[in-house]
Structures are given as structure tokens and as C-alpha cells.
Amino acid sequence: MRKSVENLATSKITGGRRVPLRIRRKYEIDRYPNEAVTGAQMTITRRVRGNNKKTALKSIDFVNLSTGDSKVKKTKILKVLENSTNNDYQRRGIITKGAILETQEGKCRVVSKPGQTGIVNAVLLK
């Protein structure tokens, strides 16, 4: 007689117990993502593998904008226009790599990872 479907994950058809091949390792753990939004600059620093440090942005109101002619200027972020990473991110105004921002200079695309580097770099869109 076959066992019910819900018991197949925990036990074998013969009634024996299923034991995992191995347990999760410490280096396989994941963290909640750091989602940067517009607002007064706030960062956090966390310890990562190898006793290294990562500075993550919680909120920021300025972006380092590259205008294309080898000039970089610090510009105020007005709002997040588009975020193709996630529709929910777009709705909530989360800044990630690839997000399109509206600044005082015009539209720009983020090229850095604010949740891992602690800075927002962007290139101006023509």
C-alpha cells in the first residue's frame, strides 16, 4: 500500500526515514536585501565572509552622475521612475542597479549596487 503524498517528502515508500545528504553550511546563509530609498543619507556596515565589511545604503538623496564627457557631478534625486528588477521595487521607489532615476539634470540609469557598495553612481540618459 502506497503512502499519502504529504508523507513522501519525509519518509520512503517502505516506511524508512529520509535523511538529508548534508545540512546547510554557514556560508550558504542568505540575508534580507538592503533596499535603498530616497531620503536623508543613512548607511549600515555589516561583516561578511572573510571578515570583510560591506557598507549598504538604507536611504540617499544624491547621486554621482556621469554626464558622458568625463565629468561627474553630485545631483539631487527627485524620484525613481522605473525599476525593471521588480515591479514591487518600482512601486515602492527602491534604488537598485539598472533603475531609472529622475534627477535635476534629467533621467539617469544606476550603474552601481547601492545595497552592497554604499554609493549610487549613474550615467545620464540621452
C-alpha positions as CSV (number, residue, x, y, z in Angstrom):
1,M,0.0,0.0,0.0
2,R,1.4,3.4,-1.0
3,K,1.8,6.2,1.5
4,S,-0.1,9.5,1.1
5,V,1.5,12.3,-0.9
6,E,2.3,14.6,2.1
7,N,4.4,11.8,3.8
8,L,6.5,11.1,0.7
9,A,8.8,14.1,1.5
10,T,9.7,12.8,4.9
11,S,9.6,9.0,4.5
12,K,10.2,6.4,2.0
13,I,7.6,4.1,0.5
14,T,8.9,1.3,2.6
15,G,8.4,3.3,5.8
16,G,12.0,4.2,6.2
17,R,13.1,7.7,7.2
18,R,14.5,10.1,4.6
19,V,17.8,11.6,5.9
20,P,19.2,14.7,4.0
21,L,22.6,14.1,2.3
22,R,24.1,17.0,4.2
23,I,23.0,20.0,6.3
24,R,23.1,23.7,5.3
25,R,26.5,25.3,5.7
26,K,27.2,28.6,7.4
27,Y,28.4,30.1,4.1
28,E,25.1,29.2,2.4
29,I,23.0,31.5,4.6
30,D,21.3,34.5,2.9
31,R,20.3,37.9,4.3
32,Y,17.5,40.2,3.8
33,P,18.3,42.6,0.9
34,N,19.3,46.2,1.7
35,E,16.7,48.3,-0.2
36,A,17.9,51.8,-0.7
37,V,15.2,54.5,-1.0
38,T,15.3,58.3,-1.4
39,G,15.7,60.3,1.7
40,A,18.5,61.6,4.0
41,Q,21.6,59.5,3.7
42,M,21.7,56.6,6.0
43,T,24.2,53.7,5.7
44,I,24.8,50.5,7.7
45,T,28.0,48.4,7.8
46,R,27.9,44.7,8.1
47,R,30.5,41.9,8.4
48,V,30.6,39.5,5.5
49,R,32.5,36.3,4.7
50,G,36.2,36.5,5.2
51,N,35.9,39.1,8.0
52,N,35.3,41.8,5.3
53,K,32.9,44.7,5.5
54,K,30.1,45.8,3.3
55,T,28.6,49.3,3.5
56,A,25.0,49.3,2.5
57,L,22.7,52.2,1.8
58,K,19.3,52.5,3.6
59,S,18.5,55.8,2.0
60,I,20.2,58.5,-0.1
61,D,19.1,61.8,-1.7
62,F,22.1,62.4,-4.0
63,V,23.6,60.5,-7.0
64,N,27.1,60.7,-8.6
65,L,26.0,61.5,-12.2
66,S,28.4,60.9,-15.1
67,T,27.5,63.2,-17.9
68,G,29.5,61.3,-20.6
69,D,32.2,63.9,-21.2
70,S,34.4,62.5,-18.3
71,K,32.7,64.8,-15.8
72,V,30.9,63.6,-12.6
73,K,28.6,65.8,-10.6
74,K,26.6,65.3,-7.5
75,T,22.9,65.7,-8.3
76,K,19.7,65.5,-6.2
77,I,17.4,62.5,-6.8
78,L,13.8,63.6,-7.5
79,K,12.2,60.2,-7.8
80,V,12.5,56.7,-9.1
81,L,10.9,56.4,-12.5
82,E,11.5,52.8,-13.4
83,N,13.0,49.7,-11.9
84,S,13.0,46.6,-14.1
85,T,14.4,44.4,-11.3
86,N,11.0,44.1,-9.7
87,N,7.6,45.7,-10.2
88,D,7.2,46.0,-6.4
89,Y,10.5,47.8,-6.2
90,Q,9.3,50.3,-8.8
91,R,6.1,50.9,-6.9
92,R,8.0,51.4,-3.6
93,G,10.7,53.5,-5.1
94,I,13.7,51.2,-4.3
95,I,17.0,52.1,-6.0
96,T,18.9,49.1,-7.4
97,K,21.4,48.6,-10.2
98,G,19.6,49.4,-13.5
99,A,16.9,51.6,-12.0
100,I,16.0,54.8,-13.9
101,L,16.0,57.9,-11.7
102,E,14.7,61.4,-12.3
103,T,17.3,64.0,-11.2
104,Q,17.8,67.7,-11.6
105,E,20.0,67.1,-14.6
106,G,17.5,64.7,-16.3
107,K,16.9,60.9,-16.5
108,C,19.8,58.6,-15.5
109,R,20.4,54.9,-15.1
110,V,22.1,53.5,-11.9
111,V,25.3,51.5,-12.6
112,S,26.4,50.7,-9.0
113,K,24.9,48.4,-6.4
114,P,23.7,50.6,-3.6
115,G,22.8,47.7,-1.3
116,Q,26.4,46.4,-1.4
117,T,28.7,49.4,-2.1
118,G,27.0,52.2,-0.2
119,I,27.1,54.6,-3.1
120,V,24.8,55.5,-6.1
121,N,26.6,56.1,-9.4
122,A,24.6,56.7,-12.5
123,V,25.0,57.6,-16.2
124,L,22.9,60.3,-17.9
125,L,20.5,59.0,-20.5
126,K,20.3,61.0,-23.7
